[in-house]
Amino acid sequence: MARAITENFHEFVLEIETETPGTYAALCGLTSRGINRTSNMSTSEVPDCENEALPAAVERAVQSQEVTVSGSGVWAQTSHELMLDWWYSGATKNVRIKNTKAAVGDTEIEAGAAYLVSISNQAERGQKVTAEISVEFDGIPTRTAKAA
């Protein structure tokens, strides 16, 4: 029996381009992160031409696709100004998701321009300030395969 090869939390990384073009930094403090890939579908009802009394078949097609990223954790001082500047700018930043344990030739990085759609901070007495973020790619990210 062969066991599945898995990936640990620290091998699945969300990085944001810094003020130095081409340089990326992992967002500090996140204790949960996820990526969602969604196909938005269109449907058409197609009748049976020989017997219109029969129910129509529903045919589907991918109308569009989108990729979003979510994260939550503690609000780290090292990411504070970067995140606030990004949100207040209303502009995109280059973002990449890295699966560092990808096999050679498989997708290791999904990267592209993205919007910081939301930041939510919470604080409870006696606890650290926490945050939840939502990031949405502007278009479909570029996939880069892991090199040998």
Phi and psi in degrees as GROMACS dihedral restraints (atoms count N, CA, C in turn):
[ dihedral_restraints ]
;  ai    aj    ak    al  type     phi  dphi    fc
    3     4     5     6     1  -101.0    20    10
    4     5     6     7     1   129.8    20    10
    6     7     8     9     1   -83.6    20    10
    7     8     9    10     1   149.9    20    10
    9    10    11    12     1   -66.4    20    10
   10    11    12    13     1   141.4    20    10
   12    13    14    15     1   -86.4    20    10
   13    14    15    16     1   126.3    20    10
   15    16    17    18     1  -117.5    20    10
   16    17    18    19     1   173.2    20    10
   18    19    20    21     1  -124.6    20    10
   19    20    21    22     1   139.0    20    10
   21    22    23    24     1   -92.5    20    10
   22    23    24    25     1   165.6    20    10
   24    25    26    27     1   -50.1    20    10
   25    26    27    28     1   -48.3    20    10
   27    28    29    30     1   -71.1    20    10
   28    29    30    31     1    -8.3    20    10
   30    31    32    33     1   -97.0    20    10
   31    32    33    34     1     1.0    20    10
   33    34    35    36     1  -120.7    20    10
   34    35    36    37     1   101.1    20    10
   36    37    38    39     1  -119.8    20    10
   37    38    39    40     1   138.1    20    10
   39    40    41    42     1  -104.5    20    10
   40    41    42    43     1   122.2    20    10
   42    43    44    45     1  -124.3    20    10
   43    44    45    46     1   145.6    20    10
   45    46    47    48     1  -119.1    20    10
   46    47    48    49     1   138.8    20    10
   48    49    50    51     1   -67.7    20    10
   49    50    51    52     1   133.9    20    10
   51    52    53    54     1   -83.1    20    10
   52    53    54    55     1  -171.4    20    10
   54    55    56    57     1   -67.2    20    10
   55    56    57    58     1   -17.2    20    10
   57    58    59    60     1   -92.9    20    10
   58    59    60    61     1   109.2    20    10
   60    61    62    63     1   -52.8    20    10
   61    62    63    64     1   135.4    20    10
   63    64    65    66     1    85.8    20    10
   64    65    66    67     1    -5.2    20    10
   66    67    68    69     1  -106.2    20    10
   67    68    69    70     1   129.0    20    10
   69    70    71    72     1  -116.8    20    10
   70    71    72    73     1   150.2    20    10
   72    73    74    75     1  -131.1    20    10
   73    74    75    76     1   136.8    20    10
   75    76    77    78     1   -69.8    20    10
   76    77    78    79     1   143.3    20    10
   78    79    80    81     1   -74.1    20    10
   79    80    81    82     1   119.6    20    10
   81    82    83    84     1   -78.4    20    10
   82    83    84    85     1   143.3    20    10
   84    85    86    87     1   100.9    20    10
   85    86    87    88     1   -18.9    20    10
   87    88    89    90     1   -67.7    20    10
   88    89    90    91     1   130.2    20    10
   90    91    92    93     1  -112.7    20    10
   91    92    93    94     1    -1.5    20    10
   93    94    95    96     1  -150.3    20    10
   94    95    96    97     1   134.8    20    10
   96    97    98    99     1  -150.6    20    10
   97    98    99   100     1   151.2    20    10
   99   100   101   102     1  -151.0    20    10
  100   101   102   103     1   157.8    20    10
  102   103   104   105     1  -126.2    20    10
  103   104   105   106     1   134.1    20    10
  105   106   107   108     1  -119.4    20    10
  106   107   108   109     1   126.9    20    10
  108   109   110   111     1  -113.4    20    10
  109   110   111   112     1   119.4    20    10
  111   112   113   114     1  -124.0    20    10
  112   113   114   115     1   133.2    20    10
  114   115   116   117     1  -100.8    20    10
  115   116   117   118     1   121.8    20    10
  117   118   119   120     1   -88.1    20    10
  118   119   120   121     1   124.8    20    10
  120   121   122   123     1  -104.2    20    10
  121   122   123   124     1   147.6    20    10
  123   124   125   126     1  -112.6    20    10
  124   125   126   127     1   149.8    20    10
  126   127   128   129     1  -127.7    20    10
  127   128   129   130     1   149.5    20    10
  129   130   131   132     1  -135.2    20    10
  130   131   132   133     1   138.1    20    10
  132   133   134   135     1   -90.2    20    10
  133   134   135   136     1   124.1    20    10
  135   136   137   138     1  -116.1    20    10
  136   137   138   139     1   115.1    20    10
  138   139   140   141     1   -76.8    20    10
  139   140   141   142     1   160.6    20    10
  141   142   143   144     1   -81.9    20    10
  142   143   144   145     1   118.3    20    10
  144   145   146   147     1   -72.1    20    10
  145   146   147   148     1   -24.4    20    10
  147   148   149   150     1   -84.7    20    10
  148   149   150   151     1   -28.5    20    10
  150   151   152   153     1  -143.3    20    10
  151   152   153   154     1    92.1    20    10
  153   154   155   156     1   -69.3    20    10
  154   155   156   157     1    -6.9    20    10
  156   157   158   159     1   -77.0    20    10
  157   158   159   160     1   -19.5    20    10
  159   160   161   162     1   -72.9    20    10
  160   161   162   163     1   151.2    20    10
  162   163   164   165     1   -60.7    20    10
  163   164   165   166     1   145.0    20    10
  165   166   167   168     1   -71.9    20    10
  166   167   168   169     1   153.9    20    10
  168   169   170   171     1   -89.5    20    10
  169   170   171   172     1   143.7    20    10
  171   172   173   174     1   -98.3    20    10
  172   173   174   175     1   118.6    20    10
  174   175   176   177     1  -107.4    20    10
  175   176   177   178     1   143.9    20    10
  177   178   179   180     1  -121.5    20    10
  178   179   180   181     1   154.9    20    10
  180   181   182   183     1  -147.3    20    10
  181   182   183   184     1   147.2    20    10
  183   184   185   186     1   -73.1    20    10
  184   185   186   187     1   120.8    20    10
  186   187   188   189     1   -91.0    20    10
  187   188   189   190     1   -39.1    20    10
  189   190   191   192     1  -160.4    20    10
  190   191   192   193     1   165.6    20    10
  192   193   194   195     1  -133.9    20    10
  193   194   195   196     1   150.2    20    10
  195   196   197   198     1  -144.4    20    10
  196   197   198   199     1   153.1    20    10
  198   199   200   201     1  -128.0    20    10
  199   200   201   202     1   128.0    20    10
  201   202   203   204     1  -127.7    20    10
  202   203   204   205     1   156.1    20    10
  204   205   206   207     1  -128.6    20    10
  205   206   207   208     1   138.2    20    10
  207   208   209   210     1  -125.3    20    10
  208   209   210   211     1   156.0    20    10
  210   211   212   213     1  -158.2    20    10
  211   212   213   214     1   155.4    20    10
  213   214   215   216     1  -151.5    20    10
  214   215   216   217     1   160.0    20    10
  216   217   218   219     1   160.2    20    10
  217   218   219   220     1  -153.7    20    10
  219   220   221   222     1   -87.4    20    10
  220   221   222   223     1   153.4    20    10
  222   223   224   225     1   -87.4    20    10
  223   224   225   226     1   107.1    20    10
  225   226   227   228     1   -91.2    20    10
  226   227   228   229     1   136.5    20    10
  228   229   230   231     1   -56.9    20    10
  229   230   231   232     1   -36.4    20    10
  231   232   233   234     1   -67.0    20    10
  232   233   234   235     1   -21.6    20    10
  234   235   236   237     1  -104.9    20    10
  235   236   237   238     1    -6.3    20    10
  237   238   239   240     1   -54.0    20    10
  238   239   240   241     1   -60.1    20    10
  240   241   242   243     1   -70.2    20    10
  241   242   243   244     1   -38.0    20    10
  243   244   245   246     1   -56.4    20    10
  244   245   246   247     1   -47.2    20    10
  246   247   248   249     1   -70.0    20    10
  247   248   249   250     1   -43.4    20    10
  249   250   251   252     1   -65.8    20    10
  250   251   252   253     1   -42.6    20    10
  252   253   254   255     1   -59.2    20    10
  253   254   255   256     1   -42.8    20    10
  255   256   257   258     1   -62.1    20    10
  256   257   258   259     1   -49.5    20    10
  258   259   260   261     1   -64.6    20    10
  259   260   261   262     1   -47.8    20    10
  261   262   263   264     1   -65.8    20    10
  262   263   264   265     1   -24.6    20    10
  264   265   266   267     1   -72.0    20    10
  265   266   267   268     1   -27.8    20    10
  267   268   269   270     1    67.8    20    10
  268   269   270   271     1    11.4    20    10
  270   271   272   273     1  -103.7    20    10
  271   272   273   274     1   169.9    20    10
  273   274   275   276     1   -84.7    20    10
  274   275   276   277     1   156.9    20    10
  276   277   278   279     1  -130.7    20    10
  277   278   279   280     1   152.6    20    10
  279   280   281   282     1   -75.5    20    10
  280   281   282   283     1   131.3    20    10
  282   283   284   285     1  -130.6    20    10
  283   284   285   286     1   149.0    20    10
  285   286   287   288     1  -142.2    20    10
  286   287   288   289     1   144.8    20    10
  288   289   290   291     1  -107.4    20    10
  289   290   291   292     1   127.1    20    10
  291   292   293   294     1  -115.5    20    10
  292   293   294   295     1   130.1    20    10
  294   295   296   297     1  -107.7    20    10
  295   296   297   298     1    87.8    20    10
  297   298   299   300     1   -67.2    20    10
  298   299   300   301     1   -15.4    20    10
  300   301   302   303     1  -100.3    20    10
  301   302   303   304     1    14.4    20    10
  303   304   305   306     1   -60.3    20    10
  304   305   306   307     1   148.7    20    10
  306   307   308   309     1   -71.9    20    10
  307   308   309   310     1   153.3    20    10
  309   310   311   312     1   -56.2    20    10
  310   311   312   313     1   129.8    20    10
  312   313   314   315     1    92.8    20    10
  313   314   315   316     1   -18.2    20    10
  315   316   317   318     1   -87.7    20    10
  316   317   318   319     1   162.9    20    10
  318   319   320   321     1   -63.6    20    10
  319   320   321   322     1   120.6    20    10
  321   322   323   324     1  -102.3    20    10
  322   323   324   325     1   -36.0    20    10
  324   325   326   327     1  -129.5    20    10
  325   326   327   328     1   135.6    20    10
  327   328   329   330     1  -116.7    20    10
  328   329   330   331     1   119.9    20    10
  330   331   332   333     1  -138.7    20    10
  331   332   333   334     1   150.3    20    10
  333   334   335   336     1   170.9    20    10
  334   335   336   337     1  -179.6    20    10
  336   337   338   339     1   -73.7    20    10
  337   338   339   340     1   139.5    20    10
  339   340   341   342     1  -146.5    20    10
  340   341   342   343     1   154.9    20    10
  342   343   344   345     1  -100.2    20    10
  343   344   345   346     1   142.0    20    10
  345   346   347   348     1   -87.3    20    10
  346   347   348   349     1   100.5    20    10
  348   349   350   351     1   -77.2    20    10
  349   350   351   352     1   -39.0    20    10
  351   352   353   354     1  -153.1    20    10
  352   353   354   355     1   147.7    20    10
  354   355   356   357     1  -130.5    20    10
  355   356   357   358     1   130.3    20    10
  357   358   359   360     1  -128.9    20    10
  358   359   360   361     1   123.4    20    10
  360   361   362   363     1  -110.0    20    10
  361   362   363   364     1   144.8    20    10
  363   364   365   366     1  -133.6    20    10
  364   365   366   367     1   148.9    20    10
  366   367   368   369     1  -139.3    20    10
  367   368   369   370     1   138.0    20    10
  369   370   371   372     1  -131.4    20    10
  370   371   372   373     1   136.6    20    10
  372   373   374   375     1   -53.4    20    10
  373   374   375   376     1   130.6    20    10
  375   376   377   378     1    86.0    20    10
  376   377   378   379     1    -3.0    20    10
  378   379   380   381     1  -119.7    20    10
  379   380   381   382     1   165.0    20    10
  381   382   383   384     1   -76.5    20    10
  382   383   384   385     1   152.0    20    10
  384   385   386   387     1   -67.7    20    10
  385   386   387   388     1   135.2    20    10
  387   388   389   390     1  -112.9    20    10
  388   389   390   391     1   167.9    20    10
  390   391   392   393     1  -145.7    20    10
  391   392   393   394     1   151.4    20    10
  393   394   395   396     1  -128.7    20    10
  394   395   396   397     1   136.4    20    10
  396   397   398   399     1  -127.8    20    10
  397   398   399   400     1   154.9    20    10
  399   400   401   402     1  -134.0    20    10
  400   401   402   403     1   126.8    20    10
  402   403   404   405     1  -123.9    20    10
  403   404   405   406     1   135.2    20    10
  405   406   407   408     1  -126.3    20    10
  406   407   408   409     1   125.4    20    10
  408   409   410   411     1   -67.2    20    10
  409   410   411   412     1   142.3    20    10
  411   412   413   414     1   -90.5    20    10
  412   413   414   415     1    86.3    20    10
  414   415   416   417     1    98.8    20    10
  415   416   417   418     1  -172.2    20    10
  417   418   419   420     1   -89.9    20    10
  418   419   420   421     1   130.9    20    10
  420   421   422   423     1   -65.1    20    10
  421   422   423   424     1   155.2    20    10
  423   424   425   426     1   -82.5    20    10
  424   425   426   427     1   135.8    20    10
  426   427   428   429     1   -99.1    20    10
  427   428   429   430     1   133.7    20    10
  429   430   431   432     1  -122.0    20    10
  430   431   432   433     1   129.0    20    10
  432   433   434   435     1   -79.0    20    10
  433   434   435   436     1   151.0    20    10
  435   436   437   438     1   -72.8    20    10
  436   437   438   439     1   129.8    20    10
  438   439   440   441     1   -81.8    20    10
  439   440   441   442     1   160.7    20    10
